[in-house]
Amino acid sequence: MSRRTPPAVDVVTLVLLSALLGACAVTSPPSPQTDEAWQRHQQSLARLAGWSLVARVVLSADDDAWSGRLWWQQRADGYRIRFSAPTGQGGMELDGSSHGVEMRLADGQVLRAADAEALMREQLGWYLPLGGLRYWVTGMPEPGPEFDMYLDASGRLARLDQSQWEVRYPAYRRVGDLQLPRKVFMESDELSLRLVVDRWEPLLQYRSGDGA
């Protein structure tokens, strides 16, 4: 089966996108205050029952790089992800659940597999760890795998090392009473992802005593 790759962008575009995405944040030394703030931050994010985001994204793998727009809707029972490249250069959509994943390509082809990572690897030659990314993009470690983390002065993740990925958080934004990442920079040995979130739409669950 032939390998499909997203459209390449030229060097000038990459330079402009790099300037847009900006520099990485500085990690503050840990302290009892930041540890306490981290606990409060985790508790606030535990209310997330799901979310949607719209973002600009730049992917780099080997000598290739691609840019586009990302729309991601995440729920407990599944997700829908749409990547759109510049006009005329294609895109991709993923629908996933516990029953498997379906990939729709710009040419109308529909592909199915048991998991998204295997399907992306087969079709694109690389993959994003969606199981972890669904947590990382909200500023939280994935439950289960071991990790190292570094907090900023406000008790939020500044850097996370997990599952052979380094994830950095140069900027956050307030969405209601939540602090959610504005920028997420990820790197592995074979892939780099830079994501700038333009819009968050959190879906919150309320427990008794929350006042809702």
N, C-alpha and C positions, 0 to 999 in steps of 0.2 A: 504494500500500500504506500502511495507516495506521501511524503511529508509536506505538510502545509505550514507556512510561516506567515505571521502578520506582516504588513507592509513596512518596509524600511523607511526611515526618515533621514534627511540629509544632515551634514555636520552643522550647518547654520541653525537648523531647527533644534538640534540637540543642545547647542550652546545656549540658545534662548530659553529652552526648557530648564536647563540646569540653573540659570539665573533666576527663573521663576520659582523653582522649588526651594532655593536658599540653602543655608548652611545648617549643620547639625547643632543640637543643643549641647550645653555644657552640663555635665553631671555633677550634682552637689554631693559632698560627703554625707554618709548616713548619720542620722541623729535620732534620739527618741521622738523628737517632734515630727520628723519626716516619716518615721515608722508608724506613728499614730495617725498621721494624715493619710498614709497608704491604706490603713485599715478602714478608715472612713470612706475613702475612695472606692475600695472594693465593695463595701456594703451598698454604696449608691449604685454601682454598676450591676450588682446582683439583682436589681429590680428589672433589668432588661429582659423582656420576654421575646424581643425581636427588634429589628431595625431595618431601615433602608438608608442607602447613601448614594450620592452622586459625586464622582471624583474625576480628576484628570490623572492620567497614569502614563508613566514611561517605563518600559521594560527593556532590559539589555541582557543579551546572552551571546557570549563569545564576541564576534565582531559585528553583530547585528543589534539594532535598536529599533523600537517601535513606540509610537505614542497614540493616545486616543482618549476616549471617554469611557468611564466605567459606571454602570448602574448595578447595584447589588441589593437584593431584598432577602433578608435572613429571618427565618422563623424556626421554631423548635422542630417542626416536622419537615423542613426542607429549605431550599434556597433557589433563587433565580438570579443569574449573573449575566449581564449583557455588556460586551465590549464592542465599541464602535470606533473604527479607524477613520481617518480623513476621507472625505467624499470620494467614492470610486475605488477605495482600497480595501474594502471588505470589512468583516467583523465576525463576531462569534457570540452565541448565546448558550448558556448551560442551565439546565433544570435538574436539580438533584433532590433525592429523598433517600430514605432507608432502603428503597427498592432498587436504587441504581441512579444513573445519570444519563441525560439525553443532551447531545450537543447538536446545535443547528448552525450550519455554516452559511456564509453570505451567498453561496451558489445554490442554496436550497437543500443541500444534502443534510440528512438527519442520521446521526450515529448514536449508538447506545452502548453502555458498558456498565459493569458493576460499580466502578468508582471513577471519579473525575480525574484523579491523578494519572491513572493508567491510560485513560482516553487522551488526555492532553499530551502525555509522553509519546503515544503512538502517532498522533496527528501533527503535533507541533515540534516534537523533539525536546521539549522541556515541560515542566509542570509547576504549578503553584500549589503549596500544601494547604488546600482549602480547609481541612480539619483544624489546623492551627490558626490559619489566617482569620477565620471567623471570630476568634478571640483576640488575636494580636491587633486587629484593626480597631477594636474598641479600647485598647490600652490594657489588656489583661493577658497573663500567660494561659496557655492551653492547659486544662486540667489533665493530670497524669504524668506526662513526660517531665524529666528533671529540667531545671532551668537555673540560670543566674540572672539577677536583675539589678539595675541601678536606678535609684529614684532621683527626681529633681527636688528642688527646695519646697515644692508644694505637695510632695508625697505621691507623685504620679510617676509612671514608668518613663524614664529617660532612655534606657536601653534594656533590651531583653535578648538573652542568648538561649535558644531552645531549638531542639531538633535539627541541629547543624545550620541554623539560620541566626543571623544577627539582625535585630529589629531596633531601629532608633526612632525616637519621637521628638522631632525638632520643635513642634508647636501643637498646642491644644486650643480648643475653643469651648465656650460655655454654651450648652444646649439645654434650655430649661434649667434644672438644678443639677445637671450632669456636666462633667468635664470629659469631653471626647476628643480624640486626636484630630488635629487639623492636617498634619503631615505625618506620614508613615514611610520610613525608608527601610527596605529589607535587602539583605544580601546573603547568598549562599555561594558555594564554590562555582556554580555554573550560571547563576541568574541574579540579576539586580532589579528591584522594583522600587519605584518612587511614586508615591500616591499623595495627591493633594485633594482633600475632601472639601467640596463646595457646599454640600448640603447634607445634614444628618436629619433623619426622622426616626427617633426612638419610639419603640412601643413598650410601655412600662406595665409591669404587673404590680398590683398593690396587695399588701397583706393586711390583716386585721390590725388596727392600731396605727396605720399609716395616715389616717385622716381622710381616706378616699372612700 
